[in-house]
Amino acid sequence: MIETHRLRDYFCGLQTRLVTAAEAIEGSGGRRFRVDRWQKEAGAPLSGSGCTCIIEGGRVFERGGIAFSEVSGAALPASATAKRPELAGRAFAAMGVSLVLHPENPFCPTAHMNVRALLATRNDAAPVWWFGGGMDLTPYYPFVEDVRHFHTACRDALQPFGEDCHARYKKWCDEYFFLKHRNEPRGVGGIFFDDLCEGGFERCFALTRSVGDAFPGAYLPLVTKRHETPYGERERDFQAYRRGRYVEFNLVWDRGTLFGLQSGGRTESILMSLPPIVKWRYDWQPEPGSAEAVLYDMLPARDWL
């Protein structure tokens, strides 16, 4: 049986540690995260509560959100049962932490991380539980050493759980964070897993914790290294254009976004992942040989290690 008190303690503690680490990069002259505690009103299709920590207009982070939520509903939404139709109609309870950080400096990558647990129940059947999550990197300018650092941290987080674990979850991430309507990856990948229940509760919970705990070391050193790099209008313009791909993926393909919206979740917290400044152009292509063109060359999936 899923042990909700242990999950809650871990997820809430992880959120606190992530906020503290991000605020340390903002520094004494930067902004603090605003803490928004919320609870769904009685009678809503989804019940529950959460805490969304949000930063906007920071010294380093132009926008970012680190959110904990714990929600339940009478029936799983379609996004959760599309690949598991046998769970349709079951009640559910879900909890987890989601993070998206958009630095202002275009030489800093955007990062996403999510760890979660879900329980689906029905009166005449045994409960079904699983974990999900992962992390991925979306750079705007090509720094191979940064991408390798991130993927190394992902591999190390999964190493204790099987020799093939990282390869499987990296491939899953490459396939998941892909804009099918553009035939283009969103970024340079990372790791992604869902429906995780193999090996029992303790193994799955430990794997999920390992991924969540690895994120600060995987990502924040890249921000520390790059956030003071000089940039100009050209770099900001390209960053805004590439952010458009981020928005397209989250609103068209992301299962987490669809799950939250279809289940009646809190819209502000669900859409905290969207960047503040975005641009779209018609059929734009980077100049051959430019840094922007090199970024596109880096996007196709590969073994970064």
N, C-alpha and C positions, 0 to 999 in steps of 0.2 A: 504494500500500500504506500502511496506517495505521502511523504511526511511534510506537511505544509509549513509547520513551524520552523523546520530546519531550512527549507527553501526561502522562506520570508527573511530569516535572519541573514542568510548569505546574500540575497539580492539587495536588501537594504544596506548592508555593510559595503557591498561592492559599489553601489551608487555613491555612498559617502566618500569612499576612497577615490573614485574617479573624479568627482567634483573637486576634491582637495588637490589632486594632482594637476588638473587643468588650471585651477586658480593659481597654483604655484608658478606655472608658466606665464600667466597674465602678469604676475609680479605685484609689488606693492602699489604701483601706479595704474594697474589695470582694473577691469571691472570684476565684480563678484557675480556669481550665479544668483538669479532671482529664484526663490523657492515658491512654487505654486502647488499647494496641497488641495486636492479635489476629491469630491465624492459624487457619484452618480445619484441623481434625484430618485426618490422612491417612485416606483411605477414605470421606470424606464426599462426597455428590453434588456439592457445590460446593467447589472449591479456591480458595485465595487468601489474601489478608491485607489488613489495613487499620489505620487509626488513627482512633479515635473520641474527639474532644475534647468533654467534657460539663461543663456547669455547672449546679448546682442550689442553690437558696437563696441566690442572689447579692444584692448590694445593689440591682442594677438588673434583672438577668435571673433570673426565678424558675426557669426551666429553659431550657436551650438545648443544641443539639448541632451540631457542625461536624465532619463525618466524611469521610475519604478511604477508598475501598475499591478493590481491584483483584482481580477474581474471574474464574473460568472454569468451564465445565461442559460435559458431553457433549452436551446438547441444550437448545435454547432453551425456556423455559417457555411455557405457553399464553398468558400475558399479553403476551408479546413477539411472538407469531405470530398473534394474533387478527385483526389487520388486514393481516398479511403471511403468509398461509398457505404461500407458496412457500418460506419459511425454516424451516418445521417440520422438526425432526430435525437441524438443523445444530448443530455445536458452537459455543460462543461464548466471548468474552472481553470483559469490561466494566470500565471504570474511571471514576471521577469523584468529585466533591465534592458533598455534600448539607448543607444548613444549614437549621435552624429555630430561631428565637429567640422565646421567650415572656417579655416583660418582666412584672414584677409589677404595675406601675402600669397600671390599666385605660385611661388616656388614651394610653398607648403602644400602637401596633399590633403584632400578631404579624407576622413575615415569614418567608417560605420562599424559598430559592434552591437551584437544582441545575444543575450542568453535568456532562455525561457523554459518553463515547464507547463504542461497541460494535462488535465485529467478529464476524461469523458466518461459519463456514467449513464446507466439505464437500470430501471428497477429489476428487470428480469435477466440481467447479465452482469458478469464481473466487470469491474471498472477497468478502463484502459488508460495508461499514462505514457507519456513520452517527453523527451527533452528536445530542444532545438537551439540553433544559434550559429555563431561564427563571427568573423570580422573580415573586412576587405578594404582595399586601399584604392583611392581615385586621385592619381597625380595629374597635374596640369603641365608640368615640365619634366623632362626626362632625367632622372638621377638613378642610374642602375643600382648604385650601392644602397640607396634608400629602399628600393624595392626588394633587394636581396635581404636586407636587414629585417624587413617586415615578414617575408616568407620564412626566414630562418626562425623567427620567434613563433610563427604558427606551427612549424614542424616540431620545434622543441616542446610546445605545449601538448602535442598529441603523441609524442614519442613513447610515453609510458603505457599507452593504450593499444599498442600493436604496431608492427612494422609497416603494415599497409594502411594504417589509419589516415596518415597525412595525405598520402597519394589519393585516397578515395575522396576525402573531404575537400582537397584542393580542386579535383576534377569537378566535384559537385558545385563548388563555388564558381568555377569558370563557366559552367553551363547555366547556372542560375542567374548570375549577374550579367546577363547578355540581352541586349536590345534586339529582339527578333525582327522588329519592323525596320531596323537599320542594318541588320547583320553586323553588329558591332558590339564589342565588350564595353561595359560601363567604365571599367578601370583595369587594374592589373591583378585583380583577384585577391585571394587569401584562402580562407577555409569557410565551409558552410556545411551544416548538418541539420537534419530534421527527422521526426519520427524515431528518435533514438530510444530504444528500450532493450537492446541486446546486451546480455551480460548482467542484467539485474539493476535495481535501483542504485545501489552504492557505486557501481562502476560508472553508470551514466551520469550521476550527480557529480562524481569526481571529475569526469571528463569535462562537463560543463563548467565547473569551477576553474579547471585548469585553463580553459579558453578565456573566461572572463578575467582571471588574474593575470594572464599574459598580455592583455591589451595595452596597459600603460607602457610597458617596456618595448612593445612592438612599434608603437606609433609616436608617443610623445617625444622621444629623442630626435625624431625627424623634424618636428616642429621647432624644437629648441635650436637645431642646427640651421634651419632655413628662414626663420621668421624675420630676421633682420637683413636678409639679402635685398639689395636695392632693386626696385622694379619700376616700370613706367606704365603708360596708358596702354601700350600694345599688350603687355602681359595681363593686365587686368581685363582687357577686352576679350582675350582668348579664354581666360578663366571663366568669365561670364558665359561665353559661348558653350564651353564644355560642361558647365553646370547645367545647361539645358538638357543634356543627356541624363544627368542625375535626376532631374525632375521627371523626365519622360519615363524612366524606369520605375521610379517610386509610384507614379500615378497610374501606370498602365500594367506593369507586370508584378510588382512586389506583393507577395502573399501576405506579409505582415500588415501592409497598408490596407489591403482588401479585407483582411480578417477584422481589423479594427473598425473600418467604416461599415462593413456589412453587419457586424454584430452590435452596432449602435454605440461604439466607443466614443471617447472624448476627442472631438475633431482637432482641437488645438494641440493636444499632446501627440496625436497620430501624425499630424503634418509638421511637427517641429523639425523634421529632417530636411525640409526644403530650404535652400539657400536664399539670402535676402536679395541678391542682385543676379539676374539671369538674362541672357540674350539669345535670340534665335535669328538665323540668317537663312536665306534660300540657297540651297545647293552650294554652300561655301566649301572651299578646299584650301588646305595650308600651302604656303609657298614651298616648292621643292627645295630640299636641303635645309630648311629652317628648323629651329628647335621644336616648333609646333608639329612639323612633319615627322620629326623623330619620335615625338610622343605617340603619334598614331602608329608608327612602326613597332612601338613597345607594347601596344594593347593586345595583340593576339596571344592566346594562352601558350605558355611554354614552361619548362622546368627552370625556374629562377635559381635553383640551388645547384 
